[in-house]
């Protein structure tokens, strides 16, 4: 039966788009079907048999026959990888992929160009959110997930994304504790990447956080004085607040007002 052949093909992909389904139908029927035909003859029957679940418009999770009626034990990163072609998984989700996250989060941020942003949606208790970024193909790396490949920011870009938007990582405490377990930061690459963000404060933040982590984590012992000096040379002389305007102390080297007690977030790592 053609439906079963199409299903077996889609099951190997696990997370599929309407275009994937249409291509599979074409392969096994030699038809050039319209979307409505694919919906009526293939998607709807597979959904009724419990073999396909709608993730969002145009995106589906293909179940194996033994998954039952409950929501599938799906891989949130595999789902994230099929929303846009030009993307990378970022922020806390990237920390999870790198094995550095302090906690498990139920939000996946997907960094895409401004024109490819999408409306937030939820599936299986996970929120999928888009973040606007420049040059998403720069400084990302591929990871295998259930026989497929997903793209996530490499360690250096993950570091920058996290200190740029610690609110996407669960706040500064989660951010620092997670980054303290993230190996592979390259200062030369970091300096080149900062210019993509067009935010002068990122130089101050990067220098301060690297300096702090160098004192507290073995994964940052390779950060050299010369590397920090290179970042320091990029400071524009302005003072910035690292986090709000609560009680602060001044970091003279990095031109930052730091919340009092900020460094205690790293206590006990």
C-alpha positions in Angstrom: 0.0 0.0 0.0 1.4 3.4 -1.0 0.4 4.9 2.4 2.6 2.4 4.2 5.5 3.0 1.9 5.3 6.7 2.4 5.0 6.2 6.2 8.2 4.1 6.4 10.1 6.7 4.4 8.9 9.5 6.7 9.6 7.5 9.8 13.3 7.4 8.9 13.2 11.3 9.0 11.2 11.5 12.2 10.4 15.2 12.0 9.0 16.2 8.6 7.7 19.2 6.7 4.8 19.2 4.3 7.4 19.4 1.5 9.1 16.2 2.8 5.8 14.4 2.7 5.0 15.6 -0.8 8.4 14.4 -2.0 7.8 11.0 -0.5 4.4 10.8 -2.2 6.0 11.7 -5.5 8.7 9.0 -5.1 6.2 6.2 -4.5 3.3 7.3 -6.8 5.0 9.2 -9.7 2.4 11.9 -9.1 2.9 15.6 -8.7 0.3 16.1 -5.9 -1.1 19.3 -4.7 -0.9 20.1 -1.0 -4.6 19.4 -0.4 -4.2 16.0 -2.0 -1.3 15.2 0.3 -3.2 16.4 3.3 -6.3 14.4 2.5 -4.7 11.1 1.3 -1.6 10.9 3.5 -1.4 13.3 6.4 -4.9 12.9 7.7 -4.9 9.1 7.5 -1.6 8.9 9.3 -2.8 11.3 12.0 -5.9 9.2 12.5 -3.8 6.0 12.9 -1.7 7.8 15.5 1.4 7.6 13.4 1.8 11.4 12.9 1.4 14.4 15.2 1.2 18.0 14.1 3.9 20.1 15.6 2.9 23.4 14.0 1.6 24.3 10.6 3.6 22.5 8.0 5.7 20.5 10.5 4.9 17.0 11.8 6.4 14.4 14.2 6.3 10.9 12.8 5.6 8.3 15.5 6.7 4.7 15.6 3.9 2.2 16.0 4.8 1.4 19.6 4.8 5.0 20.9 1.2 4.8 22.1 -1.3 7.6 22.4 0.6 9.9 24.7 2.7 12.8 23.3 5.9 11.4 21.9 9.2 11.3 23.6 10.5 13.6 20.9 13.9 15.2 20.6 13.3 18.9 21.0 16.5 19.7 19.2 15.5 17.6 16.2 12.2 19.5 16.0 14.1 22.8 16.3 16.4 21.9 13.4 13.4 21.5 11.0 11.7 24.9 11.5 14.1 26.9 9.3 16.9 25.9 7.0 19.1 28.8 7.8 19.5 28.6 11.6 21.4 27.5 14.6 20.2 26.4 18.0 21.4 29.0 20.6 21.5 30.2 24.1 20.6 27.7 26.8 19.6 25.1 24.3 23.2 25.3 22.9 24.6 24.9 26.4 22.5 21.7 26.7 23.8 20.3 23.5 27.4 21.1 24.5 26.8 19.3 27.8 27.4 22.5 29.8 24.0 23.5 31.0 23.5 23.7 34.8 19.8 22.9 34.4 17.4 21.5 31.8 15.1 24.1 30.2 11.8 23.8 28.5 12.5 26.5 26.0 14.6 26.2 22.8 15.9 29.3 21.1 16.6 29.2 17.4 18.7 32.0 16.0 17.7 32.9 12.4 18.0 36.0 10.1 15.5 38.7 10.9 13.4 37.8 7.8 13.0 34.2 8.9 11.7 34.8 12.5 8.6 32.8 13.4 5.9 33.1 16.0 6.6 31.3 19.2 4.9 27.9 19.6 4.7 25.1 22.1 4.9 21.4 21.5 5.0 18.6 24.1 5.5 21.2 26.8 8.5 22.8 25.1 8.5 26.4 23.8 10.2 27.1 20.6 11.3 30.8 20.1 13.2 32.5 17.3 16.0 35.0 17.9 17.1 37.5 15.2 20.8 37.1 14.4 23.4 38.0 11.7 25.4 35.4 9.8 23.8 32.3 11.3 26.1 30.1 9.2 29.1 31.6 11.0 30.6 29.9 14.0 28.1 27.0 14.3 28.8 23.3 14.5 26.9 20.2 13.7 25.8 17.5 16.2 24.2 14.1 15.5 20.7 13.5 16.9 19.0 10.2 16.4 20.8 9.6 13.1 20.2 13.2 11.9 22.2 16.4 12.2 21.4 19.6 14.0 23.3 22.9 14.0 24.1 24.7 17.2 26.4 27.6 18.0 30.0 26.6 18.7 31.4 27.3 22.2 32.6 30.9 21.4 29.4 32.0 19.8 27.4 30.3 22.6 29.4 32.3 25.1 28.6 35.6 23.4 24.9 34.8 22.9 24.6 33.9 26.6 26.3 37.0 28.0 24.4 39.2 25.4 21.0 37.9 26.6 21.4 36.1 30.0 17.6 36.3 30.3 17.4 33.7 27.5 19.6 31.5 29.7 17.7 31.8 32.9 19.5 34.7 34.4 23.1 35.5 35.3 23.5 32.7 37.9 22.4 30.0 35.5 24.5 31.7 32.8 27.7 31.8 34.7 27.4 28.3 36.2 26.7 26.9 32.8 29.5 28.8 31.0 32.0 27.7 33.7 31.5 24.1 32.3 31.8 25.2 28.6 35.3 24.4 27.1 36.7 25.7 23.8 36.4 29.5 24.0 38.7 31.1 21.4 39.5 34.8 22.2 40.5 35.6 18.6 37.3 34.2 17.2 35.4 36.0 20.0 36.8 39.4 19.0 35.8 38.9 15.4 32.3 37.8 16.4 31.6 40.7 18.7 31.5 43.0 15.7 28.5 41.1 14.3 26.4 42.1 17.4 27.1 45.8 17.0 27.0 46.3 20.8 30.0 48.0 22.4 29.0 46.7 25.8 29.7 43.1 24.7 33.5 44.0 24.8 33.1 45.0 28.5 30.9 42.0 29.3 33.2 39.5 27.5 36.3 40.8 29.1 34.8 40.8 32.6 33.2 37.4 32.4 36.3 35.7 30.8 38.5 37.3 33.5 36.1 36.0 36.2 35.8 32.5 34.8 39.6 32.3 34.3 39.9 32.6 38.1 37.2 30.0 38.8 37.1 27.4 36.0 39.7 25.0 34.6 38.0 25.4 31.2 39.2 29.0 31.0 42.8 28.6 32.2 44.0 28.9 28.6 42.7 32.5 28.4 45.9 34.6 28.3 46.7 38.0 29.6 47.3 39.0 26.0 43.9 37.8 25.0 42.2 39.8 27.7 44.3 42.9 26.8 43.2 42.6 23.2 39.6 42.9 24.4 40.4 45.7 26.8 41.9 47.7 23.9 38.4 47.7 22.3 36.7 49.4 25.2 35.2 52.8 24.2 35.7 54.5 27.6 32.1 54.5 28.6 30.8 52.9 31.8 28.0 50.4 31.5 25.7 48.5 34.0 26.2 44.7 33.7 22.7 44.0 35.1 20.2 46.6 36.0 20.9 49.4 38.4 20.8 47.7 41.8 23.6 48.2 44.3 26.8 47.9 42.4 30.6 48.0 42.6 32.8 49.3 39.8 35.1 47.2 37.8 37.7 49.8 36.8 39.4 47.5 34.3 36.2 46.6 32.4 34.3 49.8 32.8 31.3 48.0 34.3 29.1 48.5 37.3 28.8 45.0 38.7 25.9 44.0 41.1 27.3 43.5 44.6 27.7 39.7 45.3 27.7 38.9 41.6 30.9 36.7 41.9 29.2 34.5 44.5 27.1 32.9 41.7 30.3 30.9 41.0 30.7 29.7 44.6 30.9 25.9 44.8 31.3 25.1 41.1 
